[in-house]
């Protein structure tokens, strides 16, 4: 329903001294210029004003913009997010150099802070060191890289296929310990042989040196 009468004009306007010495109320155009507030006996809106302010107009079509792929480390193209977390997500990506599918773990600064001043980035560095020590044992994923980008740390490791996880020995045994790794004292909960769990990337029966934390 349209109103029976439409008028235009300024309530207060911008006062300006005219050529005849009288003050006139000026309208402000969209470009910032001042336009005289003319009020003839007929309907005469300014050129920039719509003749029918209540007419429905179709919104401009929004052009679809394709999202650019996320590139990490200058070579890893992120394909999907496996998990999101405040400390950093876990992503599945493709290595442009080799074409292989990799897993990337993100570590954001100032998250997971400890009383010693460390944060989750230190945990990712420790995890990378553990993967390096167990590389070749077949019990953990093979580490592929550790880099920083925009203040965040990223750990790259190989993707373990479901078939490999299902056919792997749940407790693969390593006869010799890696350098700098000693065995814990046997207990009811900890077996006397060198062993780690293939279901997790964190070794549970290893202790590094004398002061390094166990995971």
Secondary structure by P-SEA (a helix, b strand, c coil): ccccbbbbbbcccccccccccbbbbbbbcccccccccccccccccccccccccccccccccccbbbbccccccccccccccccccccbbbbbbbcccccccbbbbbbbcccccccccccaaaaaaaaaaaaaaacccccccccccccccccbbbbbbbbbcaaaaaacccbbbbccccccccccccccccccccccccccccccccccccccccc
